[in-house]
Amino acid sequence: MSELLDRPLRTAILAAADNPLVRRGVTRYGMRLGAGRFVAGENIADFLPVAREANRRGFSVAATLLGESIRDAAEAKGVTEEYCRLLQAFAQDTVDANVAFKLTHVGLDISPELALENASRIAAQAQATKNTLRLDMEQSGYVDATLRIYRVLQERYGCAGFVLQSYLYRSESDLRAMLPSAPNVRIVKGAYLEPPSRAFPDKREVDENYVKLAELALSHEGYTAVATHDASIVARVEEFTAARGVPKRGRFEFQTLYGIAEPLARGLVERGYRVRLSIPYGSFWFPYLMRRLAERPANVGFFLRNVFAPR
Ligand SMILES: Cc1cc2nc3c(=O)[nH]c(=O)nc-3n(C[C@H](O)[C@H](O)[C@H](O)COP(=O)(O)OP(=O)(O)OC[C@H]3O[C@@H](n4cnc5c(N)ncnc54)[C@H](O)[C@@H]3O)c2cc1C
């Protein structure tokens, strides 16, 4: 599909995601629509065998319980406890997996204090089990609070990472401000609908800024997660690190989403890189699914074929 057609489709899909009727319909028929291709079941028991199998194939794993925008403190506490249980299970079963979560899933929409308290409990558990956590990045209105909480967690527990989105104009200065502290940063293009006043409207600029941010991070102390399915960006990062003598493991890793661009990820493992599969699970998969559809409108065809396929 041409890029010209892709952009309005992306916008339409992300806008439809906010429509309660669409939400109800897709949620009802979701698994039949093929959400299972991107999601490892509904609970920890479903998730663990998928993570072990990914380890067996040479991948590290990032676990995410799907969900966001929680407005109930008891629910945010439940999510926090689930992440602590996950980290305990990884330690007990020696699964090579860490956790990545959204601060609005642990209470940021209720208050930054609650989000920090809950994220701190997860960080304490990660530290106790010699593991790590990463704060996903959400809409641009959450960037300041997320970076503030990352700094506190990193100072207190030393096992936190954060994310910068190359579609945001501000990300380069956010990265430069973090560089002196040897940050653990994941670079992504960005998955939300942002206005042109905050984000590059042109995909080529987003891609160029991605490479710029990745090279900047890789040229400094810290740890960089190059999270993309874009084969040309992956090739440029491979060239850059080889030319600079950055070792294939220890200073950076590649990351991809479960169910997407598997041949690319497999090739990287075969060439000796560390690759982390981001594997989500849980029943609240609707917004996640809509973002994956918006990234590649051709996936809509895949979903519709699943709906109408004879069973
Ligand atoms: C590990 C990981 C963590 C992420 N964390 C965040 C986060 O915290 N915050 C945030 O805003 N975003 C996050 N994202 C999403 C990211 O911002 C992009 O929306 C997403 O990665 C698509 O961009 P791309 O880099 O793959 O490049 P694109 O230019 O979108 O895609 C490049 C190529 O990859 C393939 N591809 C991409 N997406 C799909 C898809 N859905 N289905 C099938 N093929 C596809 C296609 O071949 C496409 O041509 C994350 C992505 C990854 C991989």
The ligand as a Tripos MOL2 file, in Angstrom:
@<TRIPOS>MOLECULE
LIG
   53    58     1     0     0
SMALL
NO_CHARGES

@<TRIPOS>ATOM
      1 C1         10.1650   -3.5510   21.3100 C.3       1 LIG1
      2 C2          9.3160   -2.3710   20.9720 C.ar      1 LIG1
      3 C3          8.8760   -1.5540   21.9850 C.ar      1 LIG1
      4 C4          8.0940   -0.4230   21.6800 C.ar      1 LIG1
      5 N1          7.7490    0.4480   22.6850 N.ar      1 LIG1
      6 C5          7.0970    1.5890   22.3780 C.ar      1 LIG1
      7 C6          6.8560    2.5910   23.3530 C.ar      1 LIG1
      8 O1          7.2160    2.4640   24.5140 O.2       1 LIG1
      9 N2          6.1820    3.7150   22.9620 N.ar      1 LIG1
     10 C7          5.7780    3.9040   21.6640 C.ar      1 LIG1
     11 O2          5.2070    4.9650   21.3510 O.2       1 LIG1
     12 N3          5.9910    2.9670   20.7280 N.ar      1 LIG1
     13 C8          6.6440    1.8220   21.0420 C.ar      1 LIG1
     14 N4          6.8760    0.8800   20.0740 N.ar      1 LIG1
     15 C9          6.1940    1.0000   18.7570 C.3       1 LIG1
     16 C10         6.9720    1.8590   17.8090 C.3       1 LIG1
     17 O3          6.8730    3.2100   18.2050 O.3       1 LIG1
     18 C11         6.4170    1.7500   16.3800 C.3       1 LIG1
     19 O4          5.0750    2.1130   16.3710 O.3       1 LIG1
     20 C12         6.5450    0.3470   15.8160 C.3       1 LIG1
     21 O5          7.7380   -0.2560   16.2030 O.3       1 LIG1
     22 C13         6.5020    0.3980   14.2840 C.3       1 LIG1
     23 O6          7.5920    1.1030   13.8130 O.3       1 LIG1
     24 P1          8.8770    0.4090   13.1330 P.3       1 LIG1
     25 O7         10.0670    0.9490   13.8540 O.co2     1 LIG1
     26 O8          8.7600   -1.0350   13.1460 O.co2     1 LIG1
     27 O9          8.8950    1.0640   11.7000 O.3       1 LIG1
     28 P2          7.7830    1.1310   10.5560 P.3       1 LIG1
     29 O10         8.3330    2.0860    9.5520 O.co2     1 LIG1
     30 O11         6.4340    1.3500   11.0960 O.co2     1 LIG1
     31 O12         7.8360   -0.3160    9.9710 O.3       1 LIG1
     32 C14         8.9680   -0.8420    9.2840 C.3       1 LIG1
     33 C15         8.5790   -2.1910    8.6930 C.3       1 LIG1
     34 O13         8.3260   -3.1030    9.7590 O.3       1 LIG1
     35 C16         7.2040   -3.9180    9.4780 C.3       1 LIG1
     36 N5          6.1300   -3.6260   10.4600 N.ar      1 LIG1
     37 C17         6.0650   -2.5750   11.2970 C.ar      1 LIG1
     38 N6          4.9690   -2.6310   12.0790 N.ar      1 LIG1
     39 C18         4.3170   -3.7430   11.7030 C.ar      1 LIG1
     40 C19         3.1050   -4.3580   12.1180 C.ar      1 LIG1
     41 N7          2.3420   -3.8450   13.0670 N.pl3     1 LIG1
     42 N8          2.7310   -5.5050   11.4900 N.ar      1 LIG1
     43 C20         3.5030   -6.0650   10.5330 C.ar      1 LIG1
     44 N9          4.6470   -5.5190   10.0970 N.ar      1 LIG1
     45 C21         5.0600   -4.3810   10.6680 C.ar      1 LIG1
     46 C22         6.7790   -3.5700    8.0630 C.3       1 LIG1
     47 O14         7.4790   -4.4180    7.1690 O.3       1 LIG1
     48 C23         7.2830   -2.1570    7.8840 C.3       1 LIG1
     49 O15         7.4970   -1.8030    6.5750 O.3       1 LIG1
     50 C24         7.6950   -0.1970   20.3370 C.ar      1 LIG1
     51 C25         8.1620   -1.0170   19.3180 C.ar      1 LIG1
     52 C26         8.9750   -2.0860   19.6080 C.ar      1 LIG1
     53 C27         9.5080   -2.9310   18.4910 C.3       1 LIG1
@<TRIPOS>BOND
     1     1     2 1
     2     2     3 ar
     3     2    52 ar
     4     3     4 ar
     5     4     5 ar
     6     4    50 ar
     7     5     6 ar
     8     6     7 ar
     9     6    13 1
    10     7     8 2
    11     7     9 ar
    12     9    10 ar
    13    10    11 2
    14    10    12 ar
    15    12    13 ar
    16    13    14 ar
    17    14    15 1
    18    14    50 ar
    19    15    16 1
    20    16    17 1
    21    16    18 1
    22    18    19 1
    23    18    20 1
    24    20    21 1
    25    20    22 1
    26    22    23 1
    27    23    24 1
    28    24    25 2
    29    24    26 1
    30    24    27 1
    31    27    28 1
    32    28    29 2
    33    28    30 1
    34    28    31 1
    35    31    32 1
    36    32    33 1
    37    33    34 1
    38    33    48 1
    39    34    35 1
    40    35    36 1
    41    35    46 1
    42    36    37 ar
    43    36    45 ar
    44    37    38 ar
    45    38    39 ar
    46    39    40 ar
    47    39    45 ar
    48    40    41 1
    49    40    42 ar
    50    42    43 ar
    51    43    44 ar
    52    44    45 ar
    53    46    47 1
    54    46    48 1
    55    48    49 1
    56    50    51 ar
    57    51    52 ar
    58    52    53 1
@<TRIPOS>SUBSTRUCTURE
     1 LIG1         1 GROUP 0 **** ****
